[in-house]
Amino acid sequence: MTKCHICENTFDKEDMTACPRYGNAICSLCCSLDVRCGDQCRTDATLSKQSRQFCRRFVSDEFLRKISTPLMHFIAVTFALSCISACILFLIYMQLPMESDEIRRVFAITLIKIFFLLVIIIGVVSWLFVLARNGNVFGVARITFSN
């Protein structure tokens, strides 16, 4: 049995890990809940670092730095969600049984209007998502810097 450095409970050795941030053994629960360490024990485990490593095979580091801005994140999230909503609306259009061309045209115009309204909502939600993510990153960096 080993005592966790953070919560001070005792656990089996299999449930403990060595933490470079605290310089001591911590339990797996404290390891998964603690955000102050910034995953120092697994520096390349974040999605952004893994995707950046993958993209380095195809483009330069300078280009990656230029596209790693909040504006580019916003554009990427908005584009991806817009494509998904366009595909869903297209599938809805294809599933509707329509006999006449006039009804088909009315449904097409209606779904296009719905799509553009969704793009506005998607844009606002995407921007809020990007802002929240950047705020989270800055908050964690500030907590880590203050400790």
C-alpha positions in Angstrom: 0.0 0.0 0.0 1.2 3.4 -1.0 0.0 6.8 0.2 -1.1 9.4 -2.4 0.8 12.7 -2.1 -2.3 14.8 -3.0 -5.4 13.2 -1.3 -3.3 11.3 1.3 -5.3 8.0 0.9 -3.6 4.7 0.6 -3.8 2.6 -2.6 -2.3 -0.5 -4.1 0.8 0.0 -6.1 -1.0 -0.7 -9.3 -3.3 2.4 -8.7 -0.3 4.8 -8.2 2.0 6.6 -10.6 5.1 8.7 -10.2 4.3 12.4 -10.9 7.1 14.6 -12.0 5.1 17.7 -11.0 4.8 16.7 -7.4 7.9 14.6 -7.2 6.0 11.9 -5.5 3.5 9.1 -6.1 -0.1 10.0 -6.7 -3.2 7.9 -7.2 -4.7 7.6 -10.7 -7.8 9.6 -9.6 -5.8 12.6 -8.5 -3.7 12.2 -11.7 -6.8 12.4 -13.9 -8.4 15.3 -12.0 -5.4 17.5 -11.5 -5.0 20.2 -14.2 -2.2 22.1 -12.6 0.5 19.7 -13.8 -0.2 20.2 -17.5 0.4 16.5 -18.2 4.1 16.8 -17.5 4.4 13.0 -17.4 2.9 12.7 -20.9 4.0 15.7 -22.8 3.0 14.5 -26.2 -0.4 13.0 -25.2 -2.6 16.0 -26.0 -4.7 16.1 -29.2 -3.2 19.3 -30.4 0.4 18.1 -30.0 -0.4 14.8 -31.8 -2.2 16.6 -34.6 0.7 19.0 -34.9 3.2 16.1 -35.1 1.1 14.5 -37.8 0.9 17.8 -39.8 4.6 18.3 -39.6 5.0 15.5 -42.0 3.3 17.6 -44.7 3.9 21.3 -43.9 6.5 23.4 -42.2 6.5 24.5 -38.6 6.2 28.2 -39.6 3.0 27.4 -41.6 1.6 25.5 -38.6 2.3 28.5 -36.3 0.5 30.8 -38.7 -2.6 28.6 -38.9 -2.7 27.9 -35.1 -4.5 31.2 -34.3 -7.9 31.5 -32.7 -9.3 32.8 -36.0 -8.1 29.8 -37.9 -9.6 27.5 -35.1 -12.9 29.4 -35.5 -12.9 28.9 -39.3 -12.0 25.2 -39.0 -14.8 24.5 -36.4 -17.3 26.6 -38.3 -16.5 24.9 -41.6 -16.6 21.4 -40.2 -20.0 21.9 -38.4 -21.4 23.6 -41.5 -20.4 20.7 -43.7 -22.0 18.3 -41.2 -25.3 20.3 -41.1 -25.3 20.6 -45.0 -24.9 16.8 -45.3 -27.8 16.3 -42.8 -30.1 18.7 -44.6 -29.2 17.1 -47.9 -30.1 13.7 -46.6 -33.4 15.1 -45.4 -34.0 16.5 -48.8 -33.2 13.2 -50.5 -35.6 11.3 -48.1 -38.6 13.4 -48.8 -41.0 11.8 -51.3 -41.9 14.5 -53.9 -43.9 14.0 -57.0 -43.8 17.4 -58.6 -40.9 19.7 -59.4 -42.7 22.7 -57.7 -42.8 20.9 -54.3 -39.2 19.8 -54.7 -38.1 23.4 -55.5 -40.0 24.8 -52.4 -38.4 22.2 -50.1 -35.0 23.0 -51.6 -35.4 26.7 -51.0 -36.7 26.1 -47.5 -33.8 23.8 -46.6 -31.3 26.3 -48.0 -32.8 29.1 -45.8 -32.6 26.7 -42.8 -28.9 26.0 -43.7 -28.0 29.7 -43.7 -29.8 30.3 -40.4 -27.9 27.3 -39.0 -24.6 28.8 -40.3 -25.2 31.9 -38.3 -25.9 29.9 -35.1 -22.9 27.6 -35.8 -20.7 30.7 -36.2 -21.7 32.1 -32.9 -21.4 28.8 -31.1 -18.0 28.1 -32.7 -16.7 31.5 -31.6 -17.9 30.9 -28.1 -16.2 27.4 -28.1 -12.9 28.9 -29.4 -13.0 31.7 -26.8 -13.8 29.2 -24.0 -11.0 26.9 -25.0 -8.5 29.8 -25.2 -9.7 31.0 -21.8 -9.2 27.5 -20.4 -5.7 27.3 -21.8 -4.7 30.7 -20.4 -6.3 29.9 -17.1 -4.4 26.7 -16.7 -1.2 28.4 -17.8 -1.8 31.1 -15.2 -2.4 28.5 -12.5 0.7 26.6 -13.5 2.8 29.8 -13.5 1.6 30.9 -10.1 2.5 27.6 -8.5 
